[in-house]
Amino acid sequence: MNTLRIVFMGTPDFAVGILDTIYQNNYEIAAVITAPDKPAGRGQKLKYSAVKEYALAKNLPILQPTNLKDPSFLSELKSLNANLQIVVAFRMLPEAVWKMPSLGTFNLHASLLPEYRGAAPINWAIINGETKTGVTTFFIDDKIDTGAMILSSETEIEPNETAGELHDRLMHLGSDTVIRTLQQIEKGDVTTTIQAESSDIKTAYKLNKENCKVDWSKKGEEIHNLVRGLSPYPAAWCFINDKEQEWNVKLYETSFEAANHDFAAGKILATKKDLKVAVQNGYVQIHQLQFPGKKRMKTSELLNGIVFSENAIAS
């Protein structure tokens, strides 16, 4: 049996769920490494990462290096005498860091590797209309998300599930998978599988303003998948133009209705309660959205205070 002494590395809420499960299962956590505090909001006050907030609440030692190759950080990391490192939603590690512990460094990734390597696997699985996804633990190597796999767990993606909903389910699935991985490492009976390489592996590209913008010339199913794959964050967006005004609008909830029609893609059809946009194979109904300077709201609430003309267009 290996007695584990763990350094945990992570930053967002997703990582907190995993860290909490490790803590609740009484594993020894030598330290938590997370992103440096960042100024946020109007007052530019320093904001702690979700992992730092958790570590403070549990009195766990915290390191927040700006440079993972800094000799003083590497010295401090070595002095912790950890024999295992766990990485969940952190950043790429230099070889000097991931090779340090005797039992290795493993990562939990929110996809069924080798599919959806990269920064946003939960989002892209939904955007691309996948019907299943999962989580994978793997030992880190010198590339991104390519190391030898330890365990994976699969789950269905519901037809209208959002990225936020799937995020929470995968956090629980990931917690269970990490504990099973730790149990294997403790017993010294880990078996790994090398990731198969192929030219058609899908990638989880970093999200940016361009790939979050709705293209109304696409099919309705694709647009609906984009919206739910980016909800609640960072949110799909488009422009709405009407009466010589243009609004940059975020979309949070939609549905698709297949239909034949003669409208141009992007034409808005509004009633007092409903707002839908014509697309090539039907209509995308918008159920929740956010106009600039307003809170996120149901479309019916927005339509209480705004009337669209027959010339309104989404672009």
N, C-alpha and C positions, 0 to 999 in steps of 0.2 A: 504493500500500500504506500502511495505517495501522500505525505502530509502537505497540503497545498497552502501556499502563502501568495496571495493574489494582488497584483496591481491592476486596477480597472481604469480604462480610458474611454471617455465618451462625453458628449455635450448636451444633446437635446432631450426632450421628454421621453422619446422612445428608449434611450439608453437608461433613463431613471427606472423604468419598469424592470429592466434586466438586473440592474444594480440592486434594487430592492429585493428581488428574489434571491440573489446570491447572499445578501445580508441576512434575510429571514431564514435561510438554510444554514446559517451559522458557519459559513466559510470565513477564513481569516483574510481580511482585506488590509493589506499593508499601507495602501494609499490609493487615492483617486486622482487621476490626471484629467484635466478639462481645459477648455479654451479660456484665454485671458478675459477679464471683465471688459465689456464694451459700453461706450456711451450710447444711450438710447432715449428717445422721446424728446419733447421740446426743451426740457431742462438739461438734456445731455448728461443725466446722471448715469453713473456706472451701473450696468445691469449684469447680474450673475447668470451664468448658464444654469439650466434646470438641474444638471448633475451637481454643480457646486451647491445649489440650494439644498439638495438632498444630503450631500456629504456633510454640510454644516449642521444640519438637523440631527445627524447620527454621530457627530463628533469624529468623522473619519479624516485622516490627514489628507491635505489637498495640495497638489502641485499644478501651477498654471504657466508652463513655459511658453514663451513666444517663439523660441527657436529650439526645435527638438534635437539639433546637433550641437547645441551649446555644451562645452565641456563641463561647466558647473552643474547643468541639469543632468547630464549623463552620470556624473559622479554621485549626485544626490539619488538618482534612480538606482544605481548599483548598490548604494548603502542601505537601501530598503531590504535587500536580501530576499526579494521575491523569486519564486521558482516558476511562476506562470503569469502571463499577462493576457487580459481579455479586452478586446476592442469592440465597441459598439457605436457606430455613427460618430467617428472622431475624424481623423485625417490620416493621410498617408504617412507611415512611419519610416524613418531611415533605418538601414540595416543594423546600425549600432544599437538601436532600441529593440527591434523585434527579435534580434538574435540573442539578446542578453539573458533571459531566464532559461534555466536548464530544461524545463519542460515545454518551452516554446511560447509562442504568442498566437492565440486564436481570435478570430473575428466572427461576429454574428452578422450575417447579411440578410436583408429582407427580400430575398428572392430564392427561387430554385436554381442555384448556379448549375451550369455556367450562364444561364439566361439572366439578363438584366444586371450585369456588372455595372457599377457606376453609382452616381450620386443620388438618383431618385427612383429606385426600383419599384416602390409602392405605386407612385404616380404613373409610371410608364406601363406597368402591367394593366392598369385600368384603361389608360388612354388607348392602348393598343387592342382593347376588347378581349383580353385574356379571360378565361373562365376558371383558371386555377393559378395559384401562386404558392408561396411558402417561405420558409427561412432555411438558411444553411449555416453551419459552423465549419470553419476551415482554418488551417494553419497559414499564417501570413507568409508571403514570399516577397520578392522584389518588384512585383507588378501589382496592379489594382484588382483585387477580388479574383485572383487566379490560382491561389494556393490549393494544396491537397485538402479535399473535403472530408469532414469527420461525420457529421450527421445532417440530415435534412428532414423537414416536416412539411407536409403539403396541406393546403386548404382550398376549398372552393371560393371563388369570387361571386358574390350575389349579383344578379343582373343590374340593379340600380345602386349598388354599394358605392359609397364615396371613398376617397383616399383617406379621409379622417377616420371613417368607420373601420376600414381595413387596417390602418395603422394600429388601432387599439387591439384588434384581434391578433395581428402578427406580433405585437409586443408580448401578449400572453403566450402565444405559441413559441415565440423566441425564448421566453423565460424558461419554459419547460425544456426546450432543446438545449439551452446552455447548461442547465442542471444535469441533464443526461450526459452531456459532453464532459462535464466536470467529474461525474461518477466514473466514466470510462478512464479519464486521465488519472484519477486517484488509484484505480485498480491496476493501471499500467497495461490495459488491454485495448488501446486505441487502434482501430484499423482505419486507414484513410483511402480515399479514391481520388485518383488524378482527374482533373477536369478535362473532359473531351473538348477539343478545339474544332471549330467548324466555321465556315464563312457566313452562315446564316444565323449566328447567335445574335439575339437582340440586345441592344445596349440601353442602359438607363442614363441618358444624357442629363447633364446639369440643366435645371429649368432656368429659363430667362424670359425676358419680355416678349421676344419674338415667338418662341415655341409655346407660349401661353395664350397667344392671340387666336381668336376664333376666325376661321376661314369659312364664310357662309356659302362658298361654292362647293364645299364638300357634302358628302351624304349626311343625313340627319343623325344616323347612328354614330358616326365618327365625331360629330359635334357634341352629342350627348355624352359620349365617353370622355371627350376632352374636359368637359365641364365637371363631371363627377370625379375624374382623375386629378383635378386640381382643386377640389373643394375639401376643406375650407381654405387651404393655403397652398400656393400663393394666389389661387383663383384665376380662372379663365377670364378674358376681357375682350371687349370690342368697342368700337365707336357707334354711337347712335346719333344720327343726323336728322334734324327736323326744324323747320321754321328758322333757317339760317343759324341754328345753334348746333354745336357738336359736344357730346358728352362722352367721356371715357368711363365705361360702365363695367363693373365686375359681375360675373354670373356665378351663382352658387348651386342652383338646382334647376334642372330642365327635364323634359321628357320628349320623346319623339313620336310623331303621329305620321304614319305612311299615308300618302295621298297623291293623286294626280292633280296638277293645277297649271295655270299659265303665268303665274307670277315670276318676276325676276328674283334670283337668289338674293336674300337680304331684305326683301320688302317686309315691313312690319305691318301686321294686322292686329289692331287693338280694339277691345271693347272696354266697358267700364270695369270689368273684372279680369280679363285675360289679355295676355300679350304673347303673340307668336310670330315667328320669323319664317318666311318661306325659304325652303332649301330645295335642292334638285329633285328629291324624291318624297317631299312632304313638308311637314312643318315641325319646327322645334319650339315647343311651348316653354316659356320662361316662368318659373315659379318663385324663385328668390334671386334678388340682385341688389346691387349697391350703386347708387348714383354718387358723383363727386360731392363731398361735403355732407353726405347723409349716411345714416347707419344702414347696415344690411337689413333688408325688409322683404316681406312677401310682395309679390307683384301687385296683388289686389290693393295693398296699402298705398303703393306708389301711384296707382291709377286713381286713387281718391283725390290726388292733388295735381295730376298732370294729364293733359289730353293730347294724344298724338294725332297729327293730321294724316291724310291719305298718302302724303308724300314721304312719310318717315321711312328711313332706311338704316339698317344695321350694316356696318362695314368693318 
